């Protein structure tokens, strides 16, 4: 229980961000306090390392942040190793044994499987131990001779094990992205465990899959949720089980095969009408919002950018002094939704004026796009700025696209501005800033005298 509590706290504490930079004597330094969970394993109260990058040569800290990110990853890996040594990592030891055996050209087997092998292969294993006195290493001997027992992974440990196995996929996520990614999978695994019991993953059956899907189906029928939500959780759970089965060489069935719920519908957000945007959003109805949230909404109106893309703009991605002012959407401390999301968007109308007021971006909401969207939607609801319950802040993106379509913009340009996959082979560099500007000026609204 102590181990589980500490590891859960560790998951919540670790972040992939390099937010530990400080200025000291003209140089960027990495500084991080040792979390209380690791005080027993790391006697240093505060960790300090110089990035060796002078502030005068990196005023925005962009290069230093990259170094700090590396230092942070190494530090967290060190703490994890200390934790495993303290409590014992059965799965880690088993994986090490498997790698050792495979390096000798064999597979990791338990004694009953080893006994069933042809005598010639058993002899080969013994011979391999005699090379370079490998027989003096008890870890290698146990692995080669089949005395290493496969660890038992319970369903309650599924999410944590899955996250450890696919850490490469999570690289580059912001703290907010990782929190959302993690919480949805923790919830799915917890629900499944509560329904079928906390059993070893190797003992799950197709009946367990049916029971879980039937639980979701009953909730959909009662109107408590919808098929899309159900299928999302079923899909996440299925992915976790498949990844763990493949990476850990477990054997159990694909319990969710052909069990997705039918009747899933994609509910399209309704766009705001142009007159509504002009008379309400640009007519003073947003004056009660805090300045940063108001400017985010103005930028969204004329660029169609996703809220998460706007709040994570930084000084080096905002180009107000260029011949054509524009912003860049880059994987800057976070993962982009798709590869096509990386793009450049000219600034016109109210978006240009808003960015002039916020040339360094939106620090209040950086890496907090969910909180920002929630605050905006709450304000719209409380101030009767949602014509229907289906209208949300995100509806402004749909309004932006509708205006582009009405201006007879080419599909390729619309996809480029929206950050959508076109589904077609890519040739050339795509639409230029000049071409994008041409159509954005066609659809821009008159800018109010005061933002």
RADA-V453188 format. One record per backbone hydrogen bond with DSSP energy under -0.5 kcal/mol. CO is the residue of the C=O (numbers start at 1). NH is the residue of the N-H. E is the energy in kcal/mol with one decimal. If there is no record, write none. Layout:
co=CO nh=NH e=E
co=CO nh=NH e=E
This chain:
co=1 nh=5 e=-2.4
co=2 nh=6 e=-2.4
co=3 nh=7 e=-2.6
co=4 nh=8 e=-2.1
co=5 nh=9 e=-2.1
co=6 nh=10 e=-2.3
co=7 nh=11 e=-2.2
co=8 nh=12 e=-1.7
co=9 nh=13 e=-2.1
co=10 nh=14 e=-2.6
co=17 nh=19 e=-0.7
co=20 nh=31 e=-3.0
co=22 nh=29 e=-3.0
co=24 nh=27 e=-1.7
co=26 nh=55 e=-2.2
co=27 nh=24 e=-2.5
co=28 nh=51 e=-2.3
co=28 nh=53 e=-0.5
co=29 nh=22 e=-2.2
co=29 nh=31 e=-0.6
co=30 nh=49 e=-2.6
co=32 nh=47 e=-3.3
co=35 nh=38 e=-2.0
co=36 nh=39 e=-1.2
co=38 nh=41 e=-1.1
co=38 nh=42 e=-2.2
co=45 nh=34 e=-2.4
co=47 nh=32 e=-2.3
co=49 nh=30 e=-3.7
co=52 nh=54 e=-0.5
co=53 nh=28 e=-2.5
co=54 nh=57 e=-1.0
co=54 nh=58 e=-0.5
co=55 nh=58 e=-1.1
co=58 nh=61 e=-1.5
co=61 nh=65 e=-2.2
co=62 nh=66 e=-1.3
co=63 nh=67 e=-1.6
co=64 nh=68 e=-2.8
co=65 nh=69 e=-2.3
co=66 nh=70 e=-1.6
co=67 nh=71 e=-2.4
co=68 nh=72 e=-2.6
co=69 nh=73 e=-2.3
co=70 nh=74 e=-2.3
co=71 nh=75 e=-2.2
co=72 nh=76 e=-2.6
co=73 nh=77 e=-2.3
co=74 nh=78 e=-2.0
co=75 nh=79 e=-2.2
co=76 nh=80 e=-2.4
co=77 nh=81 e=-2.3
co=78 nh=82 e=-2.1
co=79 nh=83 e=-2.3
co=80 nh=84 e=-2.5
co=81 nh=85 e=-2.3
co=82 nh=86 e=-1.8
co=83 nh=87 e=-2.3
co=84 nh=88 e=-2.9
co=88 nh=90 e=-0.8
co=89 nh=93 e=-2.6
co=90 nh=94 e=-2.1
co=91 nh=95 e=-2.3
co=92 nh=96 e=-2.2
co=93 nh=97 e=-2.3
co=94 nh=98 e=-2.3
co=95 nh=99 e=-2.3
co=96 nh=100 e=-2.3
co=97 nh=101 e=-2.3
co=98 nh=102 e=-2.3
co=99 nh=103 e=-1.8
co=100 nh=104 e=-0.6
co=101 nh=104 e=-1.0
co=101 nh=106 e=-2.1
co=102 nh=105 e=-1.6
co=107 nh=109 e=-0.6
co=110 nh=113 e=-0.7
co=110 nh=114 e=-2.2
co=111 nh=115 e=-2.7
co=112 nh=116 e=-1.0
co=114 nh=117 e=-1.3
co=118 nh=121 e=-0.9
co=118 nh=122 e=-1.5
co=119 nh=123 e=-2.2
co=120 nh=124 e=-1.8
co=121 nh=125 e=-1.8
co=122 nh=126 e=-1.8
co=123 nh=127 e=-2.5
co=124 nh=128 e=-2.1
co=125 nh=129 e=-1.3
co=126 nh=130 e=-0.9
co=127 nh=130 e=-0.8
co=127 nh=131 e=-0.7
co=128 nh=131 e=-0.7
co=129 nh=134 e=-0.5
co=129 nh=135 e=-1.7
co=130 nh=133 e=-1.3
co=131 nh=134 e=-1.4
co=133 nh=136 e=-2.0
co=134 nh=137 e=-2.1
co=136 nh=138 e=-0.8
co=137 nh=141 e=-2.3
co=138 nh=142 e=-2.5
co=139 nh=143 e=-1.7
co=140 nh=144 e=-2.8
co=141 nh=145 e=-2.5
co=142 nh=147 e=-2.2
co=142 nh=148 e=-0.8
co=143 nh=146 e=-0.7
co=146 nh=111 e=-1.5
co=147 nh=149 e=-0.6
co=151 nh=153 e=-0.6
co=152 nh=154 e=-0.6
co=153 nh=201 e=-2.9
co=154 nh=157 e=-1.9
co=155 nh=158 e=-1.4
co=157 nh=161 e=-2.3
co=158 nh=162 e=-2.8
co=159 nh=163 e=-2.5
co=160 nh=164 e=-1.7
co=161 nh=165 e=-1.7
co=162 nh=166 e=-1.6
co=164 nh=167 e=-0.7
co=166 nh=169 e=-1.7
co=166 nh=170 e=-0.7
co=167 nh=170 e=-0.7
co=167 nh=171 e=-0.6
co=168 nh=171 e=-0.6
co=170 nh=173 e=-2.1
co=174 nh=178 e=-2.6
co=175 nh=179 e=-2.3
co=176 nh=180 e=-2.4
co=177 nh=181 e=-2.7
co=178 nh=182 e=-2.8
co=179 nh=183 e=-2.6
co=180 nh=184 e=-1.8
co=181 nh=185 e=-1.1
co=182 nh=186 e=-2.5
co=183 nh=187 e=-2.3
co=184 nh=188 e=-1.8
co=185 nh=189 e=-2.4
co=186 nh=190 e=-2.3
co=187 nh=191 e=-2.4
co=188 nh=192 e=-2.1
co=189 nh=193 e=-2.3
co=190 nh=194 e=-2.3
co=191 nh=195 e=-1.5
co=192 nh=196 e=-2.5
co=193 nh=197 e=-2.1
co=197 nh=199 e=-1.8
co=199 nh=155 e=-1.9
co=200 nh=203 e=-2.1
co=201 nh=204 e=-1.4
co=205 nh=208 e=-0.6
co=205 nh=209 e=-1.4
co=206 nh=210 e=-2.3
co=207 nh=211 e=-2.3
co=208 nh=212 e=-2.2
co=209 nh=213 e=-2.4
co=210 nh=214 e=-2.6
co=211 nh=215 e=-1.6
co=212 nh=216 e=-1.7
co=213 nh=217 e=-2.7
co=214 nh=218 e=-2.2
co=215 nh=219 e=-1.3
co=216 nh=220 e=-2.2
co=217 nh=221 e=-2.7
co=218 nh=222 e=-1.8
co=219 nh=224 e=-1.8
co=219 nh=225 e=-1.1
co=220 nh=223 e=-1.1
co=226 nh=230 e=-2.0
co=227 nh=231 e=-2.9
co=228 nh=232 e=-1.8
co=229 nh=233 e=-1.9
co=230 nh=234 e=-2.5
co=231 nh=235 e=-2.5
co=232 nh=236 e=-2.2
co=233 nh=237 e=-2.4
co=234 nh=238 e=-2.5
co=235 nh=239 e=-2.4
co=236 nh=240 e=-2.2
co=237 nh=241 e=-2.3
co=238 nh=242 e=-2.3
co=239 nh=243 e=-2.6
co=240 nh=244 e=-2.3
co=241 nh=245 e=-2.2
co=242 nh=246 e=-2.3
co=243 nh=247 e=-2.8
co=244 nh=248 e=-2.4
co=245 nh=249 e=-0.6
co=245 nh=250 e=-1.3
co=253 nh=255 e=-1.5
co=254 nh=257 e=-1.5
co=256 nh=259 e=-1.9
co=265 nh=267 e=-0.8
co=266 nh=268 e=-0.7
co=273 nh=277 e=-2.1
co=274 nh=278 e=-2.4
co=275 nh=279 e=-2.8
co=276 nh=280 e=-2.4
co=276 nh=281 e=-0.9
co=277 nh=282 e=-2.2
co=280 nh=283 e=-0.7
co=280 nh=285 e=-2.1
co=284 nh=287 e=-1.5
co=286 nh=289 e=-2.0
co=290 nh=294 e=-2.2
co=291 nh=295 e=-2.5
co=292 nh=296 e=-2.3
co=293 nh=297 e=-1.9
co=294 nh=298 e=-2.0
co=295 nh=299 e=-2.4
co=296 nh=300 e=-2.1
co=297 nh=301 e=-1.8
co=298 nh=302 e=-1.2
co=299 nh=303 e=-1.2
co=300 nh=304 e=-2.2
co=306 nh=309 e=-0.8
co=306 nh=310 e=-1.8
co=307 nh=311 e=-2.4
co=308 nh=312 e=-0.7
co=310 nh=313 e=-1.8
co=313 nh=362 e=-0.7
co=314 nh=317 e=-2.2
co=314 nh=318 e=-0.5
co=315 nh=318 e=-1.0
co=317 nh=319 e=-0.6
co=317 nh=328 e=-2.6
co=318 nh=320 e=-0.7
co=319 nh=326 e=-1.7
co=323 nh=325 e=-0.5
co=325 nh=347 e=-2.7
co=326 nh=319 e=-2.8
co=327 nh=345 e=-2.5
co=328 nh=330 e=-0.7
co=329 nh=343 e=-0.8
co=330 nh=332 e=-2.4
co=331 nh=333 e=-1.0
co=338 nh=341 e=-1.2
co=339 nh=342 e=-1.2
co=341 nh=343 e=-0.7
co=343 nh=329 e=-2.9
co=345 nh=327 e=-2.2
co=346 nh=348 e=-0.5
co=348 nh=351 e=-1.3
co=348 nh=352 e=-1.2
co=349 nh=353 e=-1.8
co=350 nh=354 e=-2.1
co=351 nh=355 e=-2.2
co=352 nh=356 e=-1.8
co=353 nh=357 e=-1.1
co=354 nh=358 e=-1.0
co=356 nh=359 e=-0.5
co=358 nh=361 e=-1.9
co=360 nh=315 e=-0.5
co=362 nh=365 e=-1.3
co=362 nh=366 e=-0.8
co=365 nh=368 e=-2.6
co=368 nh=372 e=-2.0
co=369 nh=373 e=-2.8
co=370 nh=374 e=-2.3
co=371 nh=375 e=-2.2
co=372 nh=376 e=-2.4
co=373 nh=377 e=-2.7
co=374 nh=378 e=-2.1
co=375 nh=379 e=-2.1
co=376 nh=380 e=-2.6
co=377 nh=381 e=-2.2
co=378 nh=382 e=-2.7
co=379 nh=383 e=-1.6
co=380 nh=385 e=-3.4
co=381 nh=384 e=-1.3
co=385 nh=387 e=-0.5
co=388 nh=391 e=-1.4
co=390 nh=270 e=-0.6
co=392 nh=395 e=-1.5
co=393 nh=396 e=-2.0
co=394 nh=397 e=-1.5
co=394 nh=398 e=-0.9
co=395 nh=399 e=-2.2
co=396 nh=400 e=-2.3
co=397 nh=401 e=-2.0
co=398 nh=402 e=-2.4
co=399 nh=403 e=-2.1
co=400 nh=404 e=-1.7
co=401 nh=405 e=-2.5
co=402 nh=406 e=-2.3
co=403 nh=407 e=-1.3
co=404 nh=409 e=-2.1
co=405 nh=408 e=-1.7
co=410 nh=414 e=-2.2
co=411 nh=415 e=-2.8
co=412 nh=416 e=-1.8
co=413 nh=417 e=-2.4
co=414 nh=418 e=-2.6
co=415 nh=419 e=-1.7
co=415 nh=420 e=-2.1
co=432 nh=436 e=-2.3
co=433 nh=437 e=-2.9
co=434 nh=438 e=-1.9
co=435 nh=439 e=-1.5
co=436 nh=440 e=-2.4
co=437 nh=441 e=-2.5
co=438 nh=442 e=-0.8
co=439 nh=443 e=-1.2
co=440 nh=444 e=-0.8
